[in-house]
């Protein structure tokens, strides 16, 4: 079962709510049990957040590889391809970071 602190918003797993919130120190009475629909959303959000983080890390790796390719400076077309790929990876990275920020703003973590 999932429990949400109504004071700080932390969500915890357990058979019952914790005696004290580990984040804000609120007492057990400040926790509410999440229903099945809300629980499903929490678990799905957790997975999609992990996917966004994987994409961010992959985009960062692409940016690093592109920088190496630009530094090798084989020819102008090659350098241009690496620069474009780096810019595209940066946009993908920023898009995922913005989506994570949106999730956080909505309490979807």
TORTI-101777 format. One record per residue: residue number from 1; residue in three letters; x, y, z of N, C-alpha, C, O in turn. Coordinates in steps of 0.2 Angstrom, whole numbers, always signed. Each point is the difference from the previous one (the first is absolute). Example, Ala and Ser with C-alpha at 12.3 -4.5 7.8 and 13.67 -1.06 7.14 Angstrom:
// TORTI-101777
(1 ala (+66 -28 +39) (-4 +6 +0) (+4 +6 +0) (+5 -1 +3));
(2 ser (-7 +6 -7) (+4 +6 +1) (-4 +5 +3) (+3 +6 +1));
// end
This chain:
// TORTI-101777
(1 unk (+4 -6 +0) (-4 +6 +0) (+4 +6 +0) (+6 +0 +3));
(2 unk (-8 +5 -6) (+4 +7 +0) (-4 +5 +4) (-6 +0 +0));
(3 unk (+10 +4 +3) (-2 +5 +5) (+3 +6 -2) (+6 +1 -2));
(4 unk (-10 +5 +2) (+3 +6 -2) (-1 +5 +6) (-5 +1 +3));
(5 unk (+10 +3 -1) (+0 +5 +5) (-3 +6 -3) (+2 +3 -5));
(6 unk (-8 -1 +9) (-3 +6 -3) (+3 +6 +2) (-2 +6 -2));
(7 unk (+8 -6 +5) (+3 +6 +2) (+6 +1 -5) (+0 +6 -3));
(8 unk (+4 -11 +1) (+6 +2 -4) (-1 -4 -7) (+3 +1 -5));
(9 unk (-8 -6 +5) (-1 -3 -7) (+4 -7 -1) (-1 -3 -5));
(10 unk (+5 +1 +10) (+4 -6 -1) (-4 -6 -1) (-5 +0 +4));
(11 unk (+6 -4 -8) (-4 -7 -1) (+5 -5 +2) (+5 -1 -2));
(12 unk (-8 -4 +7) (+4 -5 +3) (-4 -7 -1) (-6 +1 +0));
(13 unk (+9 -6 +0) (-3 -7 +0) (+0 -3 +7) (+5 +2 +4));
(14 unk (-10 -6 -3) (+0 -3 +6) (-7 -3 +2) (-5 +3 -3));
(15 unk (+4 -7 +8) (-6 -3 +2) (-4 +5 +3) (-6 +0 +0));
(16 unk (+9 +5 +4) (-3 +6 +3) (+4 +6 -1) (+6 -1 -1));
(17 unk (-9 +6 +3) (+4 +7 -1) (+6 +0 +5) (-1 -3 +6));
(18 unk (+6 +6 -7) (+6 +0 +5) (-2 +4 +6) (-5 +5 +0));
(19 unk (+8 -6 +6) (-2 +4 +6) (+2 +7 -1) (-4 +5 +3));
(20 unk (+9 -3 -7) (+2 +6 -1) (+3 +1 -7) (+3 -4 -3));
(21 unk (-5 +9 +0) (+2 +1 -7) (+8 +1 +0) (+2 +5 +3));
(22 unk (+1 -9 -7) (+8 +1 -1) (+2 +6 -3) (+6 +2 +1));
(23 unk (-10 +2 -4) (+2 +6 -4) (-2 +6 +5) (+5 +4 +1));
(24 unk (-11 -3 +1) (-2 +6 +4) (-1 -1 +7) (-1 +5 +4));
(25 unk (+1 -11 -2) (-2 -2 +8) (-7 +1 +2) (-1 -1 +6));
(26 unk (-3 +1 -11) (-8 +0 +2) (-2 -7 +3) (+3 -5 -2));
(27 unk (-8 +5 +6) (-2 -6 +3) (-4 -4 -5) (-2 +2 -5));
(28 unk (+1 -9 +7) (-3 -5 -4) (-7 +3 -2) (-2 -2 -6));
(29 unk (-1 +6 +10) (-7 +2 -2) (+0 +5 -6) (-6 +1 -3));
(30 unk (+11 +1 +1) (+1 +5 -6) (+1 -4 -7) (+0 +3 -5));
(31 unk (+0 -10 +6) (+0 -4 -6) (-7 -3 -2) (-4 -1 +4));
(32 unk (+4 +1 -11) (-7 -3 -3) (+2 -6 -4) (+6 +0 -4));
(33 unk (-10 -5 +4) (+1 -6 -5) (-2 +2 -7) (-5 +3 -1));
(34 unk (+9 -5 -4) (-1 +2 -7) (-5 -6 -2) (+1 -6 +1));
(35 unk (-6 +8 -5) (-4 -5 -3) (+4 -4 -6) (+5 +2 -2));
(36 unk (-9 -7 -1) (+4 -4 -5) (+2 +4 -6) (+5 -1 -3));
(37 unk (-10 +6 +1) (+2 +4 -6) (+6 +5 +1) (+4 +0 -4));
(38 unk (-4 +3 +10) (+6 +4 +2) (+6 -4 +1) (+5 +3 -2));
(39 unk (-6 -9 +5) (+6 -4 +0) (+3 -2 -7) (+6 +0 -1));
(40 unk (-10 -2 -3) (+2 -1 -7) (+4 +6 -3) (+5 -1 -4));
(41 unk (-8 +7 +5) (+3 +6 -3) (+7 +1 +3) (+5 +2 -4));
(42 unk (-4 -3 +10) (+6 +1 +4) (+5 -5 -3) (+6 +2 -2));
(43 unk (-8 -9 +1) (+5 -5 -3) (+2 +2 -7) (+6 -1 -2));
(44 unk (-11 +3 -2) (+1 +1 -7) (+4 +7 +0) (+5 +0 -5));
(45 unk (-6 +5 +9) (+4 +6 +0) (+8 -2 +2) (+4 +3 -3));
(46 unk (-4 -7 +7) (+7 -2 +2) (+4 -3 -6) (+6 +1 -1));
(47 unk (-10 -6 -2) (+4 -3 -6) (+1 +5 -6) (+6 +0 -3));
(48 unk (-11 +5 +2) (+2 +5 -5) (+5 +5 +2) (+4 +2 -5));
(49 unk (-4 -1 +11) (+6 +4 +2) (+7 -3 -1) (+4 +3 -2));
(50 unk (-4 -10 +3) (+6 -3 -1) (+2 +0 -7) (+6 +0 -2));
(51 unk (-11 -1 -3) (+1 +0 -7) (+3 +7 -2) (+4 +1 -4));
(52 unk (-7 +4 +7) (+2 +7 -2) (+8 +1 +3) (+4 +3 -4));
(53 unk (-3 -6 +9) (+7 +1 +3) (+5 -4 -5) (+6 +2 -1));
(54 unk (-8 -8 -1) (+4 -4 -5) (+1 +4 -6) (+6 +0 -3));
(55 unk (-11 +3 +0) (+0 +4 -6) (+5 +6 +1) (+4 +1 -4));
(56 unk (-4 +2 +10) (+4 +6 +2) (+7 -3 +0) (+5 +4 -3));
(57 unk (-3 -9 +6) (+6 -3 +0) (+3 -2 -7) (+6 +1 -2));
(58 unk (-10 -4 -2) (+2 -2 -7) (+1 +7 -4) (+5 +0 -4));
(59 unk (-9 +5 +5) (+1 +6 -4) (+7 +3 +2) (+3 +3 -4));
(60 unk (-2 -3 +11) (+7 +2 +2) (+6 -4 -3) (+5 +3 -2));
(61 unk (-6 -9 +1) (+5 -4 -3) (+1 +2 -7) (+5 +0 -3));
(62 unk (-11 +1 -1) (+1 +2 -7) (+3 +7 +0) (+4 +1 -5));
(63 unk (-5 +3 +9) (+3 +7 +0) (+8 -1 +1) (+4 +3 -3));
(64 unk (-2 -7 +8) (+7 -2 +1) (+3 -3 -6) (+6 +2 -2));
(65 unk (-9 -6 -2) (+2 -4 -6) (+1 +5 -5) (+5 +1 -4));
(66 unk (-10 +4 +3) (+0 +5 -5) (+6 +5 +1) (+3 +2 -5));
(67 unk (-2 -1 +11) (+6 +5 +2) (+6 -3 -2) (+5 +3 -3));
(68 unk (-4 -10 +4) (+6 -3 -2) (+1 +0 -8) (+5 +1 -3));
(69 unk (-11 -2 +0) (+0 +0 -8) (+2 +7 -2) (+4 +0 -5));
(70 unk (-7 +5 +8) (+2 +7 -3) (+8 +1 +2) (+3 +3 -5));
(71 unk (-1 -5 +10) (+7 +1 +2) (+5 -4 -5) (+5 +3 -2));
(72 unk (-7 -9 -1) (+4 -3 -4) (+0 +3 -7) (+5 +0 -4));
(73 unk (-10 +4 +2) (+0 +5 -5) (+2 -4 -7) (+5 +3 -3));
(74 unk (-8 -8 +2) (+2 -4 -6) (-2 +4 -7) (+5 +1 -4));
(75 unk (-11 +2 +4) (-1 +4 -6) (-7 +4 +2) (-3 -1 +4));
(76 unk (+2 +7 -8) (-5 +4 +2) (-7 -3 +0) (-4 +1 +5));
(77 unk (+2 -6 -9) (-6 -3 +0) (-1 -5 +6) (-5 +0 +3));
(78 unk (+10 -3 -1) (+1 -4 +6) (-1 +4 +6) (-4 -2 +4));
(79 unk (+7 +7 -4) (+0 +5 +6) (-8 +3 +1) (-2 +0 +5));
(80 unk (+0 +2 -11) (-7 +2 +0) (-5 -5 +2) (-5 +2 +4));
(81 unk (+6 -8 -6) (-5 -5 +2) (+1 -1 +8) (-6 -1 +3));
(82 unk (+12 +1 +0) (+0 -1 +7) (-3 +6 +4) (-3 -1 +5));
(83 unk (+4 +7 -8) (-3 +6 +3) (-7 +0 +0) (-3 +2 +5));
(84 unk (+0 -4 -11) (-7 -1 +0) (-3 -5 +5) (-5 +1 +3));
(85 unk (+8 -7 -3) (-2 -5 +5) (+1 +2 +7) (-5 -1 +4));
(86 unk (+10 +5 -2) (+1 +2 +6) (-6 +5 +2) (-3 +0 +6));
(87 unk (+1 +5 -10) (-5 +4 +1) (-7 -3 +1) (-4 +2 +4));
(88 unk (+3 -7 -9) (-6 -4 +1) (-1 -4 +7) (-5 +0 +3));
(89 unk (+11 -3 -1) (+0 -4 +6) (-1 +5 +6) (-3 -2 +5));
(90 unk (+6 +8 -6) (-1 +5 +6) (-8 +2 +0) (-2 +0 +6));
(91 unk (-1 +1 -11) (-8 +1 +0) (-3 -6 +3) (-5 +1 +4));
(92 unk (+6 -7 -6) (-3 -6 +3) (+1 +0 +8) (-4 -1 +3));
(93 unk (+10 +2 -1) (+2 +1 +7) (-4 +5 +3) (-3 -2 +6));
(94 unk (+2 +8 -8) (-3 +5 +3) (-8 -1 +0) (-3 +1 +5));
(95 unk (+1 -5 -10) (-7 -1 -1) (-2 -5 +6) (-5 +1 +3));
(96 unk (+9 -6 -2) (-1 -5 +5) (+1 +3 +7) (-4 -1 +5));
(97 unk (+8 +6 -4) (+1 +3 +6) (-6 +4 +2) (-2 +1 +6));
(98 unk (-1 +3 -11) (-6 +4 +1) (-6 -5 +2) (-4 +2 +4));
(99 unk (+4 -7 -7) (-5 -5 +2) (+0 -3 +7) (-5 +0 +3));
(100 unk (+11 -1 -1) (+1 -2 +7) (-2 +6 +4) (-3 -2 +6));
(101 unk (+5 +8 -7) (-2 +5 +4) (-7 +1 +0) (-3 +2 +6));
(102 unk (-1 -3 -11) (-7 +0 +0) (-3 -5 +4) (-5 +1 +4));
(103 unk (+8 -7 -4) (-2 -6 +4) (+1 +2 +7) (-5 -1 +4));
(104 unk (+10 +4 -2) (+2 +2 +7) (-6 +5 +2) (-2 +0 +6));
(105 unk (+1 +5 -10) (-5 +5 +2) (-7 -3 +1) (-4 +3 +4));
(106 unk (+3 -9 -7) (-7 -3 +1) (+0 -5 +5) (-5 -4 +1));
(107 unk (+11 +3 +2) (+1 -5 +6) (+0 -7 -3) (-1 -5 +3));
(108 unk (+3 +4 -10) (+1 -6 -3) (+7 -3 +1) (+4 +0 -5));
(109 unk (-2 -2 +11) (+6 -3 +0) (+0 -6 +5) (+4 -4 +1));
// end
